[in-house]
Amino acid sequence: MNQLKNIPLWKKILAGIIIGLGIGFLSTDVAVFISPLGNVFLRMLKMLIVPLVFFSITSGICKMGDVKQLRTVGSRYVLWIVVSAIISAAVGVGVALIFQPGQGTTEFLTTMEAGSEVSYSFIENVIHWFPTNVVESAVNADMLQIIVFCMFLGIALLTLGEKVHGLVKLIDQGSEAMLKITEFIMEFSPIGIMSLMATMVSTVSGAMMKEIMIFLVLDILSAAIILIIIYPLIIKFIAKINPFKFMQKIAPAMLVAISTTSSAATLPVSMKTADEELGIPENVYGFALPLGNTCGMSGFALFVGMCCIFASNLYGFDITFGGVLQFIFLGMVLSIGAAGVKGAGVVMSTVLLETLGMPLTLIPILAAVWPVIDPAHTVLNNVGDLCGTTIVAKRLGLMDMKVFDK
């Protein structure tokens, strides 16, 4: 049992996917027999959505420091977190709009009743983001309204500072409790995903598999565009330093990120790199990098933007200008409030689909592709954190260029 506990979660999920595929191909009766396990897993995910989003996003905003701290380093770095998330989500949406993953199959349309009738009116859509009764929003799992309320609450608590220290502590504790429940559910996820894969595999066509492969390639391509083109251009024109040298200096952190697929595991390496290779003072990287590690999830923002288009095509949703703005907004907000635990991408994907009013039948597919795209996302997250920290330090004149140039 101890050896089983020591197996990484992604390996367990991968094993569950493989076993589920085998069951689905070999025995439809067994797939039907174990299908309740998949239903239980989906119900647990849905159970988690509202409290996880409430505590995680509110706590994430509160962790940005007090208002005084935000006026110097904090304000600039928080702006970077927001802007980089918007850029990543916009790239994901843009690439997906060009190549339209999910349009090559219609089999998911049967899971939505009158899906084609769902469309976005920009004004009405924005108005609907603001709740009239947040309790009613929670009961109806209207996630956009809950997210907007959390943003108001988090900013209010941030502004009040020490006056609401107890409430902020309570929300932080609530966030920790939700993350622990997330860990419990993710321990069950290999079994649940196995069941879902077994149930799904007999109905997935070759056309659907092709669309999944297109989605994978486009996600990794989008990450490469940001990593190889956008971030270096930002470093060159905003930080005004050599982008090639910058990328060379942060290579160790990138290697740790891609090999561990863990932003938390990469944080010590990133801090050492910022200090010894980039010449950034501790009072800058000591605040910015841990904050970015918690809130700067540009890789997930990219995924959200692309997944919104992918899911809309699969389920027959109209993609309008208002809808595109909503997708980018969701990429920004959900990436800031993303749960910082292994496998949480599957949980946050559930939040995303629920927010868009779409069925959760896409979850086993997203769980199956997650190990493939997670390394690119993790690298993007950590490089984004180092980019933002470098820009802030350089713009404030705090970066030791002698260290950087050596």
DOVO-222876 format. One record per residue (C-alpha): residue number from 0; residue in three letters; z, x, y. Coordinates in nm, 4 decimals. Example, Ala and Ser with C-alpha at 12.3 -4.5 7.8 and 13.67 -1.06 7.14 Angstrom:
// DOVO-222876
NODE   seq   type          Z          X          Y
NODE     0    ALA     0.7800     1.2300    -0.4500
NODE     1    SER     0.7140     1.3670    -0.1060
//
This chain:
// DOVO-222876
NODE   seq   type          Z          X          Y
NODE     0    MET     0.0000     0.0000     0.0000
NODE     1    ASN     0.0807     0.2869     0.2384
NODE     2    GLN    -0.2645     0.4334     0.1761
NODE     3    LEU    -0.4197     0.0956     0.2556
NODE     4    LYS    -0.2260     0.0788     0.5840
NODE     5    ASN    -0.3560     0.4199     0.6831
NODE     6    ILE    -0.7213     0.3125     0.6538
NODE     7    PRO    -0.8680     0.2606     1.0048
NODE     8    LEU    -0.9308    -0.1026     1.0983
NODE     9    TRP    -1.3040    -0.0482     1.1528
NODE    10    LYS    -1.3372     0.0771     0.7953
NODE    11    LYS    -1.1546    -0.2314     0.6658
NODE    12    ILE    -1.3816    -0.4590     0.8700
NODE    13    LEU    -1.6878    -0.2709     0.7467
NODE    14    ALA    -1.5669    -0.3121     0.3883
NODE    15    GLY    -1.5116    -0.6837     0.4534
NODE    16    ILE    -1.8644    -0.7166     0.5898
NODE    17    ILE    -2.0149    -0.5407     0.2868
NODE    18    ILE    -1.8104    -0.7457     0.0374
NODE    19    GLY    -1.8963    -1.0667     0.2242
NODE    20    LEU    -2.2656    -0.9790     0.2167
NODE    21    GLY    -2.2406    -0.9153    -0.1577
NODE    22    ILE    -2.0653    -1.2456    -0.2218
NODE    23    GLY    -2.3137    -1.4357    -0.0079
NODE    24    PHE    -2.6119    -1.2884    -0.1920
NODE    25    LEU    -2.4650    -1.3182    -0.5429
NODE    26    SER    -2.2694    -1.6456    -0.5482
NODE    27    THR    -2.2906    -1.9414    -0.3138
NODE    28    ASP    -2.0040    -2.1106    -0.5040
NODE    29    VAL    -1.7664    -1.8201    -0.4359
NODE    30    ALA    -1.8735    -1.8192    -0.0699
NODE    31    VAL    -1.7844    -2.1889    -0.0440
NODE    32    PHE    -1.4527    -2.1284    -0.2248
NODE    33    ILE    -1.3389    -1.8569     0.0209
NODE    34    SER    -1.4779    -2.0293     0.3319
NODE    35    PRO    -1.1322    -2.1647     0.4358
NODE    36    LEU    -1.0239    -1.8052     0.5023
NODE    37    GLY    -1.2956    -1.7735     0.7652
NODE    38    ASN    -1.1977    -2.1055     0.9205
NODE    39    VAL    -0.8340    -1.9908     0.9427
NODE    40    PHE    -0.9451    -1.6679     1.1131
NODE    41    LEU    -1.1512    -1.8598     1.3716
NODE    42    ARG    -0.8620    -2.0995     1.4365
NODE    43    MET    -0.6243    -1.8068     1.4940
NODE    44    LEU    -0.8711    -1.6541     1.7385
NODE    45    LYS    -0.8973    -1.9825     1.9290
NODE    46    MET    -0.5164    -2.0106     1.9262
NODE    47    LEU    -0.4959    -1.6739     2.1016
NODE    48    ILE    -0.7565    -1.7284     2.3712
NODE    49    VAL    -0.5648    -1.9072     2.6494
NODE    50    PRO    -0.2351    -1.7101     2.6409
NODE    51    LEU    -0.4153    -1.3779     2.5893
NODE    52    VAL    -0.6415    -1.4295     2.8905
NODE    53    PHE    -0.3563    -1.5576     3.1080
NODE    54    PHE    -0.1211    -1.2669     3.0420
NODE    55    SER    -0.3819    -0.9901     3.0070
NODE    56    ILE    -0.5771    -1.0579     3.3267
NODE    57    THR    -0.2670    -1.1292     3.5381
NODE    58    SER    -0.0931    -0.8194     3.4044
NODE    59    GLY    -0.4076    -0.6104     3.4524
NODE    60    ILE    -0.4249    -0.7022     3.8211
NODE    61    CYS    -0.0522    -0.6354     3.8670
NODE    62    LYS    -0.0905    -0.2883     3.7132
NODE    63    MET    -0.3183    -0.1883     3.9975
NODE    64    GLY    -0.0030    -0.0879     4.1866
NODE    65    ASP     0.1600    -0.2239     4.4989
NODE    66    VAL    -0.0382    -0.3002     4.8111
NODE    67    LYS     0.0740     0.0183     4.9936
NODE    68    GLN    -0.0401     0.2333     4.7030
NODE    69    LEU    -0.3752     0.0570     4.7002
NODE    70    ARG    -0.4500     0.1534     5.0611
NODE    71    THR    -0.5461     0.5128     4.9768
NODE    72    VAL    -0.6336     0.6208     4.6253
NODE    73    GLY    -0.5708     0.2806     4.4695
NODE    74    SER    -0.7961     0.0744     4.6963
NODE    75    ARG    -1.0893     0.3079     4.6412
NODE    76    TYR    -1.0399     0.3298     4.2678
NODE    77    VAL    -0.9911    -0.0451     4.2247
NODE    78    LEU    -1.3157    -0.0929     4.4179
NODE    79    TRP    -1.4823     0.1481     4.1745
NODE    80    ILE    -1.3509    -0.0488     3.8749
NODE    81    VAL    -1.4929    -0.3722     4.0155
NODE    82    VAL    -1.8271    -0.2219     4.1259
NODE    83    SER    -1.8827    -0.0256     3.8023
NODE    84    ALA    -1.8085    -0.3385     3.5966
NODE    85    ILE    -2.0550    -0.5404     3.8056
NODE    86    ILE    -2.3205    -0.2680     3.7687
NODE    87    SER    -2.2701    -0.2511     3.3913
NODE    88    ALA    -2.2790    -0.6287     3.3492
NODE    89    ALA    -2.5884    -0.6488     3.5708
NODE    90    VAL    -2.7657    -0.3797     3.3656
NODE    91    GLY    -2.6790    -0.5674     3.0454
NODE    92    VAL    -2.8085    -0.8942     3.1888
NODE    93    GLY    -3.1175    -0.7296     3.3379
NODE    94    VAL    -3.2258    -0.5503     3.0199
NODE    95    ALA    -3.1612    -0.8648     2.8157
NODE    96    LEU    -3.3644    -1.0768     3.0595
NODE    97    ILE    -3.6573    -0.8368     3.0239
NODE    98    PHE    -3.6567    -0.8218     2.6433
NODE    99    GLN    -3.4956    -1.1645     2.5691
NODE   100    PRO    -3.3007    -1.0912     2.2460
NODE   101    GLY    -3.2388    -1.4079     2.0464
NODE   102    GLN    -3.5605    -1.5864     2.1398
NODE   103    GLY    -3.7306    -1.5012     1.8127
NODE   104    THR    -3.5324    -1.7540     1.6079
NODE   105    THR    -3.4348    -2.1205     1.6406
NODE   106    GLU    -3.1934    -2.1526     1.3488
NODE   107    PHE    -2.8819    -2.1497     1.5708
NODE   108    LEU    -3.0104    -2.4443     1.7742
NODE   109    THR    -2.8847    -2.6793     1.5026
NODE   110    THR    -2.5268    -2.5763     1.5821
NODE   111    MET    -2.5547    -2.7214     1.9318
NODE   112    GLU    -2.6131    -3.0864     2.0006
NODE   113    ALA    -2.8665    -3.1223     2.2816
NODE   114    GLY    -2.8209    -2.7565     2.3695
NODE   115    SER    -3.1369    -2.7549     2.5740
NODE   116    GLU    -2.9870    -3.0131     2.8062
NODE   117    VAL    -2.7155    -2.7726     2.9189
NODE   118    SER    -2.8139    -2.6150     3.2495
NODE   119    TYR    -2.6409    -2.4544     3.5459
NODE   120    SER    -2.6318    -2.5888     3.8977
NODE   121    PHE    -2.5160    -2.2961     4.1120
NODE   122    ILE    -2.3078    -2.4945     4.3626
NODE   123    GLU    -2.1558    -2.7298     4.1061
NODE   124    ASN    -2.0926    -2.4389     3.8758
NODE   125    VAL    -1.9006    -2.2402     4.1390
NODE   126    ILE    -1.7008    -2.5473     4.2419
NODE   127    HIS    -1.6040    -2.6012     3.8785
NODE   128    TRP    -1.4548    -2.2495     3.8607
NODE   129    PHE    -1.1619    -2.3663     4.0756
NODE   130    PRO    -0.9060    -2.5755     3.8853
NODE   131    THR    -0.7392    -2.8876     4.0198
NODE   132    ASN    -0.4731    -2.8720     3.7478
NODE   133    VAL    -0.4237    -2.5422     3.5693
NODE   134    VAL    -0.2261    -2.7074     3.2899
NODE   135    GLU    -0.5198    -2.9386     3.2239
NODE   136    SER    -0.7467    -2.6314     3.2303
NODE   137    ALA    -0.5305    -2.4684     2.9643
NODE   138    VAL    -0.5277    -2.7819     2.7480
NODE   139    ASN    -0.9070    -2.8074     2.7708
NODE   140    ALA    -0.9457    -2.4286     2.7259
NODE   141    ASP    -1.1551    -2.4170     3.0440
NODE   142    MET    -1.1526    -2.0386     3.0587
NODE   143    LEU    -1.3274    -1.9851     3.3919
NODE   144    GLN    -1.0690    -2.2013     3.5679
NODE   145    ILE    -0.7875    -2.0129     3.3946
NODE   146    ILE    -0.9432    -1.6787     3.4926
NODE   147    VAL    -0.9697    -1.7831     3.8583
NODE   148    PHE    -0.6064    -1.8989     3.8574
NODE   149    CYS    -0.4997    -1.5674     3.7000
NODE   150    MET    -0.6813    -1.3766     3.9733
NODE   151    PHE    -0.4997    -1.5730     4.2435
NODE   152    LEU    -0.1660    -1.5293     4.0661
NODE   153    GLY    -0.2163    -1.1559     4.0055
NODE   154    ILE    -0.3153    -1.0877     4.3679
NODE   155    ALA    -0.0186    -1.2947     4.4929
NODE   156    LEU     0.2245    -1.1006     4.2721
NODE   157    LEU     0.0656    -0.7734     4.3829
NODE   158    THR     0.1118    -0.8728     4.7476
NODE   159    LEU     0.4750    -0.9820     4.7043
NODE   160    GLY     0.5692    -0.6520     4.5404
NODE   161    GLU     0.9385    -0.6026     4.4605
NODE   162    LYS     1.0228    -0.9639     4.5482
NODE   163    VAL     0.8705    -1.0779     4.2185
NODE   164    HIS     0.9529    -0.7732     4.0076
NODE   165    GLY     1.1185    -0.9927     3.7428
NODE   166    LEU     0.8174    -1.2224     3.7097
NODE   167    VAL     0.5761    -0.9271     3.6903
NODE   168    LYS     0.7946    -0.7743     3.4194
NODE   169    LEU     0.7940    -1.1056     3.2319
NODE   170    ILE     0.4133    -1.1243     3.2512
NODE   171    ASP     0.3863    -0.7629     3.1317
NODE   172    GLN     0.6124    -0.8490     2.8388
NODE   173    GLY     0.4018    -1.1580     2.7689
NODE   174    SER     0.0920    -0.9392     2.7696
NODE   175    GLU     0.2552    -0.6996     2.5230
NODE   176    ALA     0.3489    -0.9935     2.2994
NODE   177    MET    -0.0091    -1.1241     2.3061
NODE   178    LEU    -0.1414    -0.7787     2.2195
NODE   179    LYS     0.0968    -0.7643     1.9247
NODE   180    ILE    -0.0251    -1.1057     1.8037
NODE   181    THR    -0.3802    -0.9755     1.8507
NODE   182    GLU    -0.2927    -0.6820     1.6244
NODE   183    PHE    -0.1566    -0.9242     1.3619
NODE   184    ILE    -0.4739    -1.1324     1.3716
NODE   185    MET    -0.6945    -0.8231     1.3601
NODE   186    GLU    -0.5113    -0.7092     1.0452
NODE   187    PHE    -0.6320    -1.0332     0.8870
NODE   188    SER    -0.9802    -0.9934     1.0372
NODE   189    PRO    -1.1381    -0.8011     0.7427
NODE   190    ILE    -1.0593    -1.0961     0.5140
NODE   191    GLY    -1.1690    -1.3567     0.7680
NODE   192    ILE    -1.4892    -1.1707     0.8514
NODE   193    MET    -1.5618    -1.1239     0.4796
NODE   194    SER    -1.5418    -1.5010     0.4364
NODE   195    LEU    -1.7545    -1.5717     0.7436
NODE   196    MET    -2.0192    -1.3213     0.6359
NODE   197    ALA    -2.0321    -1.4672     0.2859
NODE   198    THR    -2.0777    -1.8176     0.4286
NODE   199    MET    -2.3358    -1.7080     0.6835
NODE   200    VAL    -2.5531    -1.4689     0.4822
NODE   201    SER    -2.7293    -1.7384     0.2796
NODE   202    THR    -2.8501    -1.9072     0.6008
NODE   203    VAL    -2.9480    -1.6035     0.8094
NODE   204    SER    -3.3247    -1.5541     0.8049
NODE   205    GLY    -3.5293    -1.2392     0.8439
NODE   206    ALA    -3.6079    -1.3511     1.1995
NODE   207    MET    -3.2360    -1.3621     1.2798
NODE   208    MET    -3.1813    -1.0137     1.1379
NODE   209    LYS    -3.4658    -0.8887     1.3562
NODE   210    GLU    -3.3024    -1.0383     1.6669
NODE   211    ILE    -2.9702    -0.8755     1.5753
NODE   212    MET    -3.1394    -0.5368     1.5457
NODE   213    ILE    -3.3093    -0.5898     1.8832
NODE   214    PHE    -2.9692    -0.6736     2.0357
NODE   215    LEU    -2.8188    -0.3534     1.8913
NODE   216    VAL    -3.0980    -0.1332     2.0230
NODE   217    LEU    -3.0918    -0.2955     2.3685
NODE   218    ASP    -2.7124    -0.2611     2.3981
NODE   219    ILE    -2.7233     0.1111     2.3183
NODE   220    LEU    -3.0299     0.1572     2.5420
NODE   221    SER    -2.8475    -0.0101     2.8320
NODE   222    ALA    -2.5461     0.2168     2.7810
NODE   223    ALA    -2.7803     0.5186     2.7859
NODE   224    ILE    -2.9402     0.3988     3.1128
NODE   225    ILE    -2.5993     0.3823     3.2813
NODE   226    LEU    -2.4773     0.7092     3.1303
NODE   227    ILE    -2.7907     0.9195     3.1839
NODE   228    ILE    -2.9366     0.7689     3.5028
NODE   229    ILE    -2.6948     0.5514     3.7035
NODE   230    TYR    -2.3709     0.7530     3.6785
NODE   231    PRO    -2.5419     1.0885     3.7573
NODE   232    LEU    -2.7145     0.9318     4.0601
NODE   233    ILE    -2.3804     0.7963     4.1833
NODE   234    ILE    -2.2172     1.1361     4.1350
NODE   235    LYS    -2.5017     1.3097     4.3223
NODE   236    PHE    -2.5311     1.0761     4.6212
NODE   237    ILE    -2.1746     0.9465     4.6634
NODE   238    ALA    -1.9561     1.2309     4.5358
NODE   239    LYS    -2.2264     1.4798     4.6480
NODE   240    ILE    -2.1749     1.7206     4.3590
NODE   241    ASN    -2.4048     1.8503     4.0858
NODE   242    PRO    -2.4349     1.5713     3.8241
NODE   243    PHE    -2.5532     1.8069     3.5486
NODE   244    LYS    -2.2506     2.0301     3.5972
NODE   245    PHE    -2.0251     1.7245     3.6082
NODE   246    MET    -2.1595     1.5982     3.2750
NODE   247    GLN    -2.1210     1.9453     3.1242
NODE   248    LYS    -1.7592     1.9644     3.2426
NODE   249    ILE    -1.6622     1.6259     3.0932
NODE   250    ALA    -1.8438     1.6837     2.7610
NODE   251    PRO    -1.5157     1.7367     2.5631
NODE   252    ALA    -1.3849     1.3962     2.6729
NODE   253    MET    -1.7170     1.2364     2.5793
NODE   254    LEU    -1.7044     1.3898     2.2314
NODE   255    VAL    -1.3492     1.2638     2.1737
NODE   256    ALA    -1.4489     0.9161     2.2964
NODE   257    ILE    -1.7512     0.8883     2.0671
NODE   258    SER    -1.5635     1.0228     1.7629
NODE   259    THR    -1.2445     0.8161     1.8018
NODE   260    THR    -1.3944     0.5043     1.9703
NODE   261    SER    -1.0566     0.4829     2.1451
NODE   262    SER    -1.0124     0.5028     2.5227
NODE   263    ALA    -0.6380     0.5527     2.4752
NODE   264    ALA    -0.6919     0.8505     2.2435
NODE   265    THR    -0.9361     1.0001     2.4950
NODE   266    LEU    -0.7004     0.9645     2.7944
NODE   267    PRO    -0.5088     1.2954     2.7432
NODE   268    VAL    -0.8378     1.4860     2.7141
NODE   269    SER    -0.9742     1.3119     3.0255
NODE   270    MET    -0.6614     1.4038     3.2231
NODE   271    LYS    -0.6831     1.7665     3.1103
NODE   272    THR    -1.0524     1.7740     3.2024
NODE   273    ALA    -0.9841     1.6265     3.5461
NODE   274    ASP    -0.7173     1.8886     3.6113
NODE   275    GLU    -0.8673     2.2058     3.4618
NODE   276    GLU    -1.2425     2.1457     3.4863
NODE   277    LEU    -1.2986     1.9114     3.7813
NODE   278    GLY    -1.0251     2.0356     4.0155
NODE   279    ILE    -0.8775     1.6910     4.0795
NODE   280    PRO    -0.5082     1.6848     4.1843
NODE   281    GLU    -0.2506     1.5166     3.9622
NODE   282    ASN    -0.1533     1.2569     4.2230
NODE   283    VAL    -0.5127     1.1260     4.1999
NODE   284    TYR    -0.5984     1.1501     3.8288
NODE   285    GLY    -0.2409     1.0646     3.7266
NODE   286    PHE    -0.2834     0.7241     3.8899
NODE   287    ALA    -0.6567     0.6605     3.8490
NODE   288    LEU    -0.7225     0.7568     3.4870
NODE   289    PRO    -0.4382     0.5528     3.3283
NODE   290    LEU    -0.5392     0.2565     3.5447
NODE   291    GLY    -0.9017     0.2994     3.4420
NODE   292    ASN    -0.7949     0.3291     3.0795
NODE   293    THR    -0.6372    -0.0151     3.1090
NODE   294    CYS    -0.8815    -0.1942     3.3396
NODE   295    GLY    -1.2011     0.0129     3.3586
NODE   296    MET    -1.3967    -0.1238     3.0631
NODE   297    SER    -1.7532    -0.0911     3.1897
NODE   298    GLY    -1.8807    -0.0671     2.8304
NODE   299    PHE    -1.7406    -0.4108     2.7546
NODE   300    ALA    -1.8827    -0.5435     3.0833
NODE   301    LEU    -2.2259    -0.4270     2.9653
NODE   302    PHE    -2.1758    -0.6045     2.6330
NODE   303    VAL    -2.0680    -0.9276     2.8040
NODE   304    GLY    -2.3782    -0.9342     3.0234
NODE   305    MET    -2.6132    -0.8760     2.7307
NODE   306    CYS    -2.4268    -1.1072     2.4925
NODE   307    CYS    -2.4467    -1.3941     2.7433
NODE   308    ILE    -2.8279    -1.3802     2.7402
NODE   309    PHE    -2.8392    -1.3261     2.3622
NODE   310    ALA    -2.6116    -1.6237     2.2932
NODE   311    SER    -2.7889    -1.8444     2.5491
NODE   312    ASN    -3.1212    -1.7797     2.3765
NODE   313    LEU    -2.9772    -1.8427     2.0307
NODE   314    TYR    -2.8099    -2.1698     2.1295
NODE   315    GLY    -3.0881    -2.2964     2.3545
NODE   316    PHE    -2.9024    -2.2784     2.6875
NODE   317    ASP    -3.1101    -2.2689     3.0034
NODE   318    ILE    -3.0749    -1.9361     3.1887
NODE   319    THR    -3.0713    -2.0005     3.5634
NODE   320    PHE    -2.9846    -1.7949     3.8706
NODE   321    GLY    -2.6393    -1.9537     3.8824
NODE   322    GLY    -2.5927    -1.8790     3.5148
NODE   323    VAL    -2.6869    -1.5129     3.5641
NODE   324    LEU    -2.4293    -1.4790     3.8435
NODE   325    GLN    -2.1719    -1.6362     3.6156
NODE   326    PHE    -2.2563    -1.3896     3.3376
NODE   327    ILE    -2.2084    -1.0920     3.5732
NODE   328    PHE    -1.8825    -1.2409     3.7032
NODE   329    LEU    -1.7563    -1.2838     3.3472
NODE   330    GLY    -1.8547    -0.9261     3.2675
NODE   331    MET    -1.6472    -0.8026     3.5593
NODE   332    VAL    -1.3403    -1.0187     3.4994
NODE   333    LEU    -1.3248    -1.0030     3.1193
NODE   334    SER    -1.3713    -0.6259     3.1190
NODE   335    ILE    -1.0780    -0.5831     3.3579
NODE   336    GLY    -0.8628    -0.8128     3.1432
NODE   337    ALA    -0.9863    -0.6888     2.8037
NODE   338    ALA    -0.7078    -0.6401     2.5504
NODE   339    GLY    -0.6453    -0.2730     2.4855
NODE   340    VAL    -0.6147    -0.2830     2.1066
NODE   341    LYS    -0.8465    -0.1854     1.8231
NODE   342    GLY    -1.0952    -0.4548     1.7330
NODE   343    ALA    -1.0156    -0.6553     2.0460
NODE   344    GLY    -1.3866    -0.6762     2.1240
NODE   345    VAL    -1.4133    -0.9450     1.8562
NODE   346    VAL    -1.1267    -1.1379     2.0159
NODE   347    MET    -1.2727    -1.1089     2.3655
NODE   348    SER    -1.6121    -1.2165     2.2298
NODE   349    THR    -1.4387    -1.5355     2.1186
NODE   350    VAL    -1.3043    -1.5764     2.4735
NODE   351    LEU    -1.6561    -1.5255     2.6096
NODE   352    LEU    -1.8216    -1.7852     2.3843
NODE   353    GLU    -1.5408    -2.0331     2.4479
NODE   354    THR    -1.5777    -1.9784     2.8237
NODE   355    LEU    -1.9514    -2.0463     2.8031
NODE   356    GLY    -1.8908    -2.3610     2.5966
NODE   357    MET    -2.0740    -2.2205     2.2949
NODE   358    PRO    -1.9834    -2.2448     1.9242
NODE   359    LEU    -1.8123    -1.9500     1.7524
NODE   360    THR    -2.0778    -1.9218     1.4797
NODE   361    LEU    -2.1951    -1.5980     1.6426
NODE   362    ILE    -1.8566    -1.4252     1.5906
NODE   363    PRO    -1.9225    -1.2818     1.2406
NODE   364    ILE    -2.2495    -1.1316     1.3661
NODE   365    LEU    -2.0777    -0.9743     1.6676
NODE   366    ALA    -1.8009    -0.8447     1.4399
NODE   367    ALA    -2.0634    -0.6898     1.2125
NODE   368    VAL    -2.2424    -0.5061     1.4952
NODE   369    TRP    -1.9277    -0.4017     1.6821
NODE   370    PRO    -1.8692    -0.0720     1.4909
NODE   371    VAL    -2.2267     0.0302     1.5769
NODE   372    ILE    -2.2044    -0.0328     1.9521
NODE   373    ASP    -1.8367     0.0569     2.0023
NODE   374    PRO    -1.8922     0.4373     2.0317
NODE   375    ALA    -2.1424     0.3914     2.3174
NODE   376    HIS    -1.9058     0.1485     2.4929
NODE   377    THR    -1.6082     0.3848     2.4604
NODE   378    VAL    -1.8064     0.6771     2.6040
NODE   379    LEU    -1.9213     0.4559     2.8914
NODE   380    ASN    -1.5625     0.3473     2.9610
NODE   381    ASN    -1.4285     0.7024     2.9777
NODE   382    VAL    -1.7186     0.8547     3.1697
NODE   383    GLY    -1.6870     0.5672     3.4169
NODE   384    ASP    -1.3164     0.6440     3.4640
NODE   385    LEU    -1.3903     1.0137     3.5271
NODE   386    CYS    -1.6759     0.9263     3.7643
NODE   387    GLY    -1.4559     0.6971     3.9691
NODE   388    THR    -1.1688     0.9457     3.9800
NODE   389    THR    -1.4046     1.2247     4.0887
NODE   390    ILE    -1.5634     1.0110     4.3607
NODE   391    VAL    -1.2241     0.9119     4.5025
NODE   392    ALA    -1.0920     1.2693     4.5022
NODE   393    LYS    -1.4107     1.4105     4.6588
NODE   394    ARG    -1.4386     1.1431     4.9278
NODE   395    LEU    -1.0746     1.1993     5.0254
NODE   396    GLY    -1.1275     1.5770     5.0408
NODE   397    LEU    -0.8718     1.6357     4.7645
NODE   398    MET    -1.1023     1.7934     4.5041
NODE   399    ASP    -1.0706     2.1691     4.4497
NODE   400    MET    -1.4355     2.2775     4.4442
NODE   401    LYS    -1.3434     2.6314     4.3405
NODE   402    VAL    -1.2200     2.4911     4.0097
NODE   403    PHE    -1.5268     2.2693     3.9715
NODE   404    ASP    -1.7727     2.5513     4.0534
NODE   405    LYS    -1.6229     2.8152     3.8245
//
